């Protein structure tokens, strides 16, 4: 049983650690911007779209 749960637990811990670090760094760099999970997700989506050349036309 632990053979299946351990990798899931490791991925969960890794993702949460990465999220907390990114959130802390964004809060330090840009204190005026929102650093919630939703705001970070939207920022990541915008950055990915601009990186691949699919910017939204407003």
Backbone as JSON Lines, residues from 0, in Angstrom:
{"i":0,"aa":"X","n":[0.82,-1.19,0.0],"ca":[0.0,0.0,0.0],"c":[0.87,1.26,0.0]}
{"i":1,"aa":"X","n":[1.91,1.28,0.8],"ca":[2.76,2.48,0.87],"c":[3.51,2.68,-0.45]}
{"i":2,"aa":"X","n":[3.64,1.64,-1.23],"ca":[4.3,1.75,-2.52],"c":[3.53,2.69,-3.45]}
{"i":3,"aa":"X","n":[2.24,2.81,-3.26],"ca":[1.42,3.69,-4.07],"c":[1.22,5.05,-3.42]}
{"i":4,"aa":"X","n":[1.16,5.09,-2.11],"ca":[0.89,6.34,-1.39],"c":[2.13,7.22,-1.31]}
{"i":5,"aa":"X","n":[3.31,6.64,-1.14],"ca":[4.54,7.42,-0.99],"c":[4.81,8.35,-2.17]}
{"i":6,"aa":"X","n":[4.71,7.9,-3.41],"ca":[4.95,8.83,-4.52],"c":[3.91,9.95,-4.59]}
{"i":7,"aa":"X","n":[2.67,9.65,-4.27],"ca":[1.63,10.68,-4.28],"c":[1.91,11.7,-3.19]}
{"i":8,"aa":"X","n":[2.31,11.23,-2.02],"ca":[2.67,12.11,-0.92],"c":[3.87,12.99,-1.29]}
{"i":9,"aa":"X","n":[4.88,12.39,-1.92],"ca":[6.08,13.14,-2.32],"c":[5.74,14.23,-3.33]}
{"i":10,"aa":"X","n":[4.9,13.93,-4.28],"ca":[4.49,14.93,-5.27],"c":[3.72,16.05,-4.59]}
{"i":11,"aa":"X","n":[2.84,15.7,-3.68],"ca":[2.07,16.71,-2.95],"c":[2.95,17.63,-2.13]}
{"i":12,"aa":"X","n":[3.92,17.06,-1.44],"ca":[4.84,17.87,-0.64],"c":[5.68,18.76,-1.55]}
{"i":13,"aa":"X","n":[6.15,18.22,-2.65],"ca":[6.97,19.0,-3.59],"c":[6.2,20.15,-4.2]}
{"i":14,"aa":"X","n":[4.96,19.89,-4.61],"ca":[4.15,20.95,-5.2],"c":[3.82,22.05,-4.19]}
{"i":15,"aa":"X","n":[3.51,21.64,-2.97],"ca":[3.19,22.66,-1.96],"c":[4.42,23.47,-1.59]}
{"i":16,"aa":"X","n":[5.59,22.85,-1.53],"ca":[6.82,23.58,-1.23],"c":[7.14,24.57,-2.36]}
{"i":17,"aa":"X","n":[6.98,24.14,-3.6],"ca":[7.23,25.04,-4.73],"c":[6.26,26.2,-4.73]}
{"i":18,"aa":"X","n":[4.99,25.93,-4.47],"ca":[3.99,27.0,-4.42],"c":[4.32,28.02,-3.34]}
{"i":19,"aa":"X","n":[4.67,27.55,-2.15],"ca":[4.98,28.47,-1.05],"c":[6.21,29.31,-1.36]}
{"i":20,"aa":"X","n":[7.22,28.71,-1.98],"ca":[8.42,29.47,-2.32],"c":[8.12,30.52,-3.38]}
{"i":21,"aa":"X","n":[7.39,30.15,-4.41],"ca":[7.04,31.11,-5.46],"c":[6.19,32.23,-4.88]}
{"i":22,"aa":"X","n":[5.24,31.89,-4.04],"ca":[4.38,32.9,-3.43],"c":[5.2,33.88,-2.58]}
{"i":23,"aa":"X","n":[6.13,33.36,-1.8],"ca":[6.96,34.21,-0.95],"c":[7.85,35.13,-1.79]}
{"i":24,"aa":"X","n":[8.45,34.58,-2.86],"ca":[9.31,35.39,-3.71],"c":[8.52,36.47,-4.44]}
{"i":25,"aa":"X","n":[7.33,36.14,-4.91],"ca":[6.5,37.13,-5.6],"c":[6.07,38.23,-4.63]}
{"i":26,"aa":"X","n":[5.76,37.86,-3.41],"ca":[5.35,38.84,-2.4],"c":[6.51,39.79,-2.08]}
{"i":27,"aa":"X","n":[7.74,39.26,-2.06],"ca":[8.91,40.1,-1.77],"c":[9.23,41.02,-2.95]}
{"i":28,"aa":"X","n":[9.15,40.5,-4.17],"ca":[9.49,41.29,-5.36],"c":[8.44,42.35,-5.66]}
{"i":29,"aa":"X","n":[7.18,41.95,-5.58],"ca":[6.07,42.82,-5.98],"c":[5.05,42.9,-4.84]}
{"i":30,"aa":"X","n":[5.34,43.67,-3.81],"ca":[4.42,43.71,-2.66],"c":[3.06,44.32,-2.98]}
{"i":31,"aa":"X","n":[2.97,45.11,-4.05],"ca":[1.7,45.73,-4.4],"c":[0.76,44.8,-5.17]}
{"i":32,"aa":"X","n":[1.29,43.68,-5.68],"ca":[0.47,42.75,-6.45],"c":[-0.08,41.65,-5.55]}
{"i":33,"aa":"X","n":[-1.18,41.06,-6.0],"ca":[-1.8,39.95,-5.28],"c":[-0.95,38.7,-5.45]}
{"i":34,"aa":"X","n":[-0.69,37.99,-4.37],"ca":[0.12,36.77,-4.42],"c":[-0.69,35.54,-4.04]}
{"i":35,"aa":"X","n":[-2.01,35.59,-4.28],"ca":[-2.84,34.43,-3.97],"c":[-2.63,33.35,-5.04]}
{"i":36,"aa":"X","n":[-3.15,32.18,-4.77],"ca":[-2.99,31.07,-5.7],"c":[-3.62,31.39,-7.06]}
{"i":37,"aa":"X","n":[-4.79,32.02,-7.04],"ca":[-5.48,32.37,-8.28],"c":[-4.67,33.37,-9.09]}
{"i":38,"aa":"X","n":[-4.15,34.39,-8.42],"ca":[-3.37,35.42,-9.11],"c":[-2.09,34.83,-9.7]}
{"i":39,"aa":"X","n":[-1.43,33.95,-8.94],"ca":[-0.21,33.33,-9.46],"c":[-0.51,32.42,-10.64]}
{"i":40,"aa":"X","n":[-1.63,31.72,-10.59],"ca":[-2.02,30.85,-11.71],"c":[-2.28,31.68,-12.97]}
{"i":41,"aa":"X","n":[-3.02,32.78,-12.82],"ca":[-3.32,33.64,-13.97],"c":[-2.05,34.25,-14.54]}
{"i":42,"aa":"X","n":[-1.13,34.64,-13.68],"ca":[0.14,35.2,-14.14],"c":[0.93,34.14,-14.92]}
{"i":43,"aa":"X","n":[0.95,32.92,-14.43],"ca":[1.63,31.84,-15.12],"c":[1.03,31.55,-16.49]}
{"i":44,"aa":"X","n":[-0.29,31.59,-16.57],"ca":[-0.97,31.36,-17.86],"c":[-0.62,32.47,-18.85]}
{"i":45,"aa":"X","n":[-0.65,33.73,-18.36],"ca":[-0.29,34.86,-19.24],"c":[1.15,34.75,-19.72]}
{"i":46,"aa":"X","n":[2.06,34.41,-18.81],"ca":[3.46,34.3,-19.19],"c":[3.69,33.17,-20.18]}
{"i":47,"aa":"X","n":[2.99,32.06,-19.99],"ca":[3.12,30.93,-20.91],"c":[2.6,31.29,-22.29]}
{"i":48,"aa":"X","n":[1.46,31.96,-22.34],"ca":[0.9,32.36,-23.63],"c":[1.81,33.33,-24.36]}
{"i":49,"aa":"X","n":[2.38,34.28,-23.63],"ca":[3.27,35.25,-24.28],"c":[4.57,34.57,-24.71]}
{"i":50,"aa":"X","n":[5.04,33.59,-23.96],"ca":[6.25,32.88,-24.32],"c":[6.08,32.12,-25.63]}
{"i":51,"aa":"X","n":[4.93,31.5,-25.8],"ca":[4.67,30.72,-27.01],"c":[4.05,31.55,-28.12]}
{"i":52,"aa":"X","n":[3.96,32.86,-27.93],"ca":[3.5,33.75,-28.98],"c":[2.01,33.78,-29.18]}
{"i":53,"aa":"X","n":[1.25,33.41,-28.2],"ca":[-0.21,33.43,-28.32],"c":[-0.81,34.43,-27.35]}
{"i":54,"aa":"X","n":[-0.38,35.66,-27.45],"ca":[-0.9,36.69,-26.55],"c":[-2.36,36.99,-26.89]}
{"i":55,"aa":"X","n":[-3.1,37.3,-25.87],"ca":[-4.5,37.64,-26.06],"c":[-4.59,39.05,-26.59]}
{"i":56,"aa":"X","n":[-5.49,39.22,-27.54],"ca":[-5.73,40.56,-28.06],"c":[-6.85,41.21,-27.3]}
{"i":57,"aa":"X","n":[-6.59,42.36,-26.71],"ca":[-7.6,43.05,-25.92],"c":[-8.28,44.12,-26.73]}
